[in-house]
Amino acid sequence: MVFTGVGGDPVKLGLVAGLNRPGGNMTGIAMLTVDLGGKRLELLSQLVPNASVIGFLVNLNNPNVGVTLQRMPNAARAMGKELIVVSAGSDADLEPAIATAVQKGAGALMVDADPFFFSQRAKLVALVGRHKLPAIYKFREYPDIGGLVSYAPDADDLYRQAGVYVTRILKGERPAELPVVQPVKFEFVINLKTAKALGLSVSPSLLARADHVIE
């Protein structure tokens, strides 16, 4: 079996015995989105340097959120930022969560990697836009529909590698001996139209780092 889209550590999640030698009958793709929170916070801070308070939208029902909440406050403090954690686990929670972040002084917003948020991305991007919050998301589907920016592993590249593994297993190789694939390519997407609407000036150096710029 080849798994895809695992955002946390597949060892800690009990899927495999180890990344290099999975054991059992599973291997696959670890997107490791839990480990990218610090990088997203860094990019958001460069986009909105005057935002001393950052809202962080999480879903407390997500099994990976505990690790994220252990790491992110320390990462924020190291950058001289205060992190305001707000949670939403249902459609009705989204508006109050974002409003709470704004009321507590958030000048920007990080949206955690979560399947529920992705399923509600159109509503989420609209709510964030209504509050005029610069926000960073996981997948490029967010800036594609008006979100400001996203940063994540290149999903297309990882799924291609998953296809390679499926072929190798069908030809007789054992999943137990195929190392779990970890991302080596990342995708940084900026929606310049949204940046202009928010009154943000994106530096040339940051634009040069973007893999895709939506104008």
ZAMARGU-4260 file (C-alpha; in steps of 0.2 Angstrom, whole numbers, plus 5000, padded with zeros to 4 digits):
<rodrens>
0) 5000/5000/5000 | 5006/5018/4996 | 4999/5032/5006 | 4999/5050/5001 | 4995/5067/5009
5) 5001/5062/5026 | 5005/5079/5034 | 5012/5073/5051 | 5026/5061/5055 | 5020/5044/5048
10) 5031/5035/5062 | 5022/5044/5076 | 5006/5041/5067 | 5010/5022/5068 | 5009/5020/5049
15) 5027/5014/5047 | 5041/5008/5059 | 5054/5020/5051 | 5056/5032/5037 | 5071/5024/5029
20) 5064/5006/5032 | 5045/5007/5034 | 5043/4988/5038 | 5025/4981/5036 | 5015/4983/5020
25) 5015/5002/5019 | 5026/5016/5012 | 5022/5032/5003 | 5023/5051/5004 | 5025/5061/5020
30) 5021/5080/5016 | 5027/5085/5033 | 5016/5100/5033 | 5017/5101/5052 | 5036/5105/5051
35) 5033/5120/5039 | 5024/5132/5051 | 5040/5141/5055 | 5044/5144/5037 | 5026/5150/5034
40) 5027/5162/5049 | 5044/5169/5042 | 5036/5172/5025 | 5021/5181/5032 | 5032/5191/5043
45) 5042/5197/5028 | 5025/5201/5019 | 5018/5211/5034 | 5033/5216/5044 | 5023/5228/5055
50) 5011/5215/5061 | 5017/5211/5079 | 5002/5200/5083 | 4999/5185/5072 | 4983/5175/5072
55) 4984/5156/5070 | 4969/5147/5065 | 4969/5129/5070 | 4957/5114/5071 | 4958/5106/5088
60) 4951/5090/5081 | 4966/5087/5070 | 4977/5074/5077 | 4993/5084/5072 | 4988/5100/5080
65) 4996/5096/5097 | 5014/5095/5089 | 5010/5111/5080 | 5004/5121/5095 | 5020/5115/5104
70) 5031/5122/5091 | 5023/5138/5084 | 5023/5149/5100 | 5042/5147/5102 | 5044/5151/5083
75) 5034/5166/5085 | 5043/5172/5100 | 5060/5170/5091 | 5054/5182/5078 | 5048/5194/5090
80) 5029/5190/5087 | 5015/5186/5098 | 5004/5172/5092 | 4985/5172/5095 | 4978/5154/5093
85) 4960/5153/5088 | 4951/5137/5083 | 4937/5131/5071 | 4931/5114/5069 | 4915/5117/5060
90) 4907/5129/5047 | 4899/5139/5061 | 4916/5142/5070 | 4925/5150/5056 | 4918/5168/5057
95) 4919/5169/5076 | 4937/5162/5076 | 4943/5175/5063 | 4933/5189/5072 | 4942/5184/5089
100) 4959/5185/5081 | 4955/5203/5074 | 4948/5208/5091 | 4964/5202/5100 | 4974/5213/5088
105) 4980/5201/5075 | 4988/5210/5060 | 4990/5195/5050 | 4984/5177/5050 | 4992/5159/5048
110) 4979/5146/5043 | 4985/5129/5048 | 4986/5114/5036 | 4969/5105/5039 | 4957/5095/5028
115) 4942/5105/5035 | 4949/5122/5031 | 4954/5116/5013 | 4936/5110/5011 | 4930/5127/5016
120) 4943/5137/5007 | 4931/5148/4997 | 4922/5153/5013 | 4938/5155/5023 | 4946/5166/5010
125) 4931/5177/5009 | 4930/5179/5028 | 4948/5183/5029 | 4946/5196/5015 | 4931/5204/5023
130) 4942/5207/5039 | 4956/5213/5027 | 4969/5201/5035 | 4984/5196/5026 | 4985/5177/5027
135) 4996/5163/5023 | 4989/5146/5018 | 4995/5129/5014 | 4990/5125/4996 | 4990/5135/4981
140) 4972/5133/4979 | 4970/5147/4991 | 4979/5160/4982 | 4971/5154/4966 | 4954/5160/4973
145) 4960/5176/4981 | 4970/5171/4996 | 4986/5181/4998 | 5000/5168/4999 | 5003/5149/5001
150) 5019/5139/5005 | 5019/5120/5004 | 5028/5105/4997 | 5025/5103/4978 | 5011/5091/4978
155) 5012/5087/4960 | 5030/5081/4962 | 5026/5071/4977 | 5011/5062/4968 | 5022/5058/4953
160) 5034/5050/4965 | 5019/5040/4973 | 5015/5034/4955 | 5033/5028/4953 | 5031/5018/4970
165) 5015/5010/4964 | 5023/5004/4948 | 5038/4997/4958 | 5027/4988/4970 | 5017/4981/4956
170) 5033/4974/4948 | 5037/4965/4964 | 5046/4976/4976 | 5041/4976/4994 | 5034/4992/5002
175) 5044/4988/5018 | 5060/4991/5009 | 5055/5007/5000 | 5059/5023/5010 | 5045/5035/5014
180) 5047/5050/5002 | 5049/5067/5009 | 5048/5083/5000 | 5063/5091/4992 | 5053/5104/4981
185) 5042/5117/4988 | 5030/5129/4981 | 5028/5148/4986 | 5013/5157/4978 | 5009/5175/4979
190) 4993/5183/4973 | 4999/5200/4969 | 4981/5207/4966 | 4976/5202/4983 | 4992/5210/4990
195) 4988/5227/4981 | 4970/5226/4988 | 4977/5224/5005 | 4989/5239/5003 | 5004/5228/5004
200) 5020/5231/4995 | 5029/5215/4991 | 5047/5217/4990 | 5056/5212/4974 | 5067/5199/4983
205) 5051/5191/4989 | 5043/5191/4972 | 5059/5183/4965 | 5057/5169/4977 | 5040/5165/4972
210) 5037/5150/4961 | 5020/5157/4955 | 5014/5175/4955 | 4995/5178/4952 | 4992/5195/4944
</rodrens>
